[in-house]
Amino acid sequence: MRHTRKARLPKRARVAFQGELGAFSQQAARRIFGPHLEPLPCVAFEDVFSRLMRGKADFAVIPIENSLAGSIHQNFDLLAKHSLESIGETYVRIEHHLIANPGARLADITQIYSHPVALAQCQTFLRSLRTVEKVSFYDTAGSVKFIRDKNLASAAAVASADAAKMYGMKILKRNIEDSRENFTRFLALARRGRFAHGGAKTSLVFSLKNEPGALFKALSVFALRDINLTKIESRPIQGRKWEYLFYVDLQSDIRSRQCANALRHLQEMTAYFKVLGSYPTY
């Protein structure tokens, strides 16, 4: 079941995200908050979280996992560290295009810039350009802005069509990604306690005592109540060797009796427990 109820937002929500204008995260932000948001691009994920925590942004949007590359572990760690919660999620299909300055031709290109993940997701096409150097950059849209600002006539970037439009650039080749089944899941974040919990999905993080059957017992609280788990991820706890945090996504609304009872049951056996949000899907 998909929910489209939006949280009550400011007239012009300030939304922080990693990357330059035209980034895939900005597409996700528009899907959740609408076209009138005020975009706040940030260089790094830490900057996104910091800006939201300091009240310099009303919301943030972060990628949390990709259908091909897997989880963005840094953002899992930052979620556990900060007093923020998810108020929504959305999925964006990742379509990579080869983008260059107006007037450029594919035969002119000697360098291609992009985020390492984007380059990795376009290997088939990029391998066909045997003499072209592939250059890692901190952001897909940022790579488009870079070659525009530097007026690099022999360089191209791998990024979204939005980025090409944003910077007045030319798409040399469309849809160069290896797989059409390339989607990224994004979470919308707010400072904790600003919005009521509730939605199609609930996310939480917890740790357990290192004893036989601990994880089995923890997960059984959901199986006993017919609550489906859509994701479970473990991350090491810094400074405590061989101890882990477990991140779990449930297809359940925290306002339901089954979910509330399961979480109460789980808390009885955890050393650490935190609900990261219960939220709709946009």
C-alpha positions in Angstrom: 0.0 0.0 0.0 1.4 3.4 -1.0 0.7 6.5 1.1 0.9 10.0 -0.4 -0.1 12.1 2.6 2.5 14.8 3.1 3.6 16.2 6.4 2.5 19.8 7.1 5.3 21.8 5.6 6.4 25.5 5.6 5.3 27.4 2.5 8.9 27.2 1.1 10.6 24.3 2.9 14.4 24.5 3.1 15.7 21.1 2.1 19.3 20.1 2.4 20.8 17.3 0.3 24.3 16.2 -0.8 25.5 17.3 -4.2 25.0 20.3 -6.5 21.8 21.5 -8.0 20.5 18.9 -10.4 21.5 16.0 -8.2 19.3 12.9 -8.0 18.7 13.8 -4.3 17.1 17.1 -5.5 14.7 15.0 -7.7 13.8 13.0 -4.6 13.2 16.1 -2.6 10.9 17.6 -5.2 8.9 14.3 -5.2 8.4 14.5 -1.5 8.1 18.3 -0.8 6.8 19.6 -4.1 8.3 22.0 -6.7 8.5 25.1 -4.4 11.1 23.9 -2.0 14.2 25.9 -1.4 17.2 23.6 -2.3 20.2 23.7 0.0 23.0 21.7 -1.7 25.8 20.4 0.5 29.2 19.0 -0.3 29.2 16.0 2.1 26.6 13.9 3.9 27.9 15.2 7.2 27.1 18.7 6.1 23.5 17.7 5.3 23.0 16.3 8.8 24.8 19.2 10.5 22.7 21.8 8.6 19.5 20.1 9.7 20.6 19.7 13.3 21.6 23.4 13.5 18.3 24.5 12.2 19.8 25.9 9.0 17.4 23.6 7.0 13.8 22.5 7.7 14.4 19.0 6.2 17.0 16.9 4.6 16.9 14.2 1.9 19.5 11.5 1.8 20.0 8.3 -0.3 19.9 5.2 1.9 20.3 2.4 -0.6 20.6 1.6 -4.3 19.1 -1.4 -6.0 22.5 -2.3 -7.6 25.2 -0.8 -5.3 23.5 -1.6 -2.0 23.3 0.4 1.2 25.0 3.8 1.8 26.6 2.8 5.0 27.8 6.2 6.0 24.1 7.4 6.2 23.1 4.5 8.3 25.9 5.5 10.8 24.8 9.2 10.7 21.2 8.2 11.4 22.2 6.4 14.5 24.4 9.3 15.7 22.0 12.2 15.3 18.6 13.0 16.8 16.7 13.0 13.6 13.9 10.9 12.2 12.5 9.9 8.8 9.2 11.4 7.8 9.0 9.9 4.4 10.7 7.9 1.6 10.7 7.8 -2.1 12.3 5.9 -5.0 14.0 7.5 -8.0 15.0 5.6 -11.1 18.6 6.4 -11.8 19.1 7.3 -15.5 22.7 8.3 -16.4 23.5 10.4 -19.4 26.7 11.5 -21.0 26.8 15.3 -20.8 29.2 17.8 -22.3 29.5 21.5 -23.3 27.4 22.7 -26.2 29.1 22.1 -29.5 31.1 19.1 -28.2 31.1 15.8 -30.1 31.6 12.3 -28.7 34.7 12.0 -30.8 36.2 15.0 -29.0 35.9 13.6 -25.5 39.1 12.5 -23.7 37.9 12.6 -20.1 34.7 11.6 -18.3 33.9 12.9 -14.8 31.4 11.5 -12.3 30.8 10.0 -8.9 32.6 6.6 -8.7 29.2 4.8 -8.2 27.8 6.4 -11.4 31.0 5.4 -13.4 30.7 1.8 -12.1 27.0 1.7 -13.2 28.0 2.6 -16.8 30.8 0.2 -17.3 29.6 -1.4 -20.6 29.3 2.0 -22.3 32.5 3.4 -20.8 34.6 0.3 -21.7 33.6 1.0 -25.4 35.5 4.3 -25.0 38.9 2.7 -24.6 41.1 5.8 -24.9 38.9 8.0 -22.6 40.1 8.6 -19.0 37.5 8.1 -16.3 37.8 10.6 -13.5 36.1 10.2 -10.1 34.3 13.3 -8.8 32.4 13.9 -5.5 29.0 14.3 -7.2 27.3 13.6 -10.5 25.7 17.0 -11.0 28.8 18.6 -9.6 30.8 17.0 -12.4 28.5 18.7 -15.0 28.9 22.1 -13.2 32.7 21.6 -13.1 33.2 21.0 -16.8 30.9 23.9 -17.6 32.7 26.3 -15.2 36.1 25.2 -16.5 34.8 25.2 -20.1 36.4 21.8 -20.8 35.7 21.2 -24.4 37.1 17.7 -24.4 35.5 16.5 -21.1 32.1 15.0 -20.4 30.2 14.0 -17.3 27.8 11.3 -16.3 24.7 12.7 -14.6 21.0 13.3 -14.8 19.0 15.1 -17.5 18.1 17.6 -14.8 21.8 18.4 -14.4 22.2 18.9 -18.1 19.2 21.3 -18.1 20.3 23.1 -15.0 23.7 24.0 -16.4 22.7 24.5 -20.0 24.7 21.5 -21.2 24.3 19.1 -24.1 23.4 15.4 -23.7 25.7 13.4 -26.0 24.3 10.0 -25.2 21.2 9.1 -23.2 20.7 6.2 -20.8 24.2 4.8 -20.7 23.6 2.9 -17.4 24.2 -0.8 -17.6 20.8 -1.7 -16.0 17.4 -0.1 -16.4 16.5 -1.6 -13.0 18.6 1.0 -11.2 16.7 2.7 -8.4 17.8 4.6 -5.3 15.7 4.8 -2.1 15.8 8.2 -0.4 14.7 9.2 3.1 13.3 12.6 4.1 14.5 13.7 7.5 13.4 16.2 10.1 14.5 17.0 13.6 13.1 14.5 16.1 9.6 15.2 17.5 8.4 17.8 14.9 6.0 15.4 13.1 3.7 12.6 14.3 4.9 9.0 13.5 2.8 6.9 11.1 3.0 5.4 7.6 3.4 2.3 5.6 7.0 1.6 6.8 8.8 1.8 10.1 12.5 1.9 10.6 14.5 1.2 13.7 18.0 0.4 15.0 19.0 -1.7 18.0 21.8 -3.7 19.5 21.7 -7.0 21.4 23.6 -8.9 24.0 26.1 -11.3 22.5 24.4 -14.6 23.5 23.1 -17.6 21.6 19.9 -17.0 19.6 19.7 -13.3 20.5 19.0 -12.2 16.9 16.6 -15.0 16.2 14.6 -14.1 19.3 14.6 -10.4 18.4 13.3 -11.0 14.9 10.7 -13.5 16.1 8.7 -10.6 17.7 7.8 -9.6 14.1 7.2 -13.1 12.7 4.8 -13.9 15.5 2.7 -10.9 14.5 2.9 -11.4 10.7 4.9 -8.2 10.3 7.1 -8.3 7.1 10.7 -7.2 7.2 11.9 -5.5 4.0 15.5 -4.9 5.2 17.9 -5.9 7.9 21.4 -4.5 7.9 24.2 -4.9 10.5 26.9 -2.2 11.2 29.8 -2.5 13.6 29.7 -0.3 16.7 32.7 1.9 16.7 35.0 1.2 19.6 33.4 -2.1 20.6 34.9 -4.9 18.6 32.5 -7.6 17.3 29.4 -5.8 18.5 26.8 -4.6 16.0 23.9 -2.3 15.4 21.0 -3.9 13.5 18.9 -1.7 11.2 15.5 -3.0 10.3 12.7 -1.8 8.1 9.2 -3.1 8.7 6.1 -3.0 6.5 4.0 -1.8 9.4 2.6 1.4 10.9 3.8 2.2 14.4 0.3 3.3 15.2 -1.0 -0.3 14.7 -1.4 -2.5 17.7 0.7 -5.3 16.2 3.6 -3.0 15.5 3.4 -1.2 18.9 3.3 -4.5 20.7 6.2 -5.9 18.6 8.4 -2.9 19.4 7.6 -3.1 23.2 8.5 -6.8 23.1 11.8 -6.1 21.2 12.8 -3.4 23.7 12.7 -5.9 26.5 15.7 -7.8 24.9 17.8 -5.0 23.4 20.8 -3.2 24.9 20.1 -0.2 22.6 16.9 0.7 20.8 15.8 3.7 18.6 12.9 4.2 16.2 14.3 6.0 13.2 10.8 6.9 11.9 7.4 5.6 10.8 6.5 7.2 7.6 4.6 7.2 4.2 6.0 6.3 0.8 5.7 9.1 -1.8 
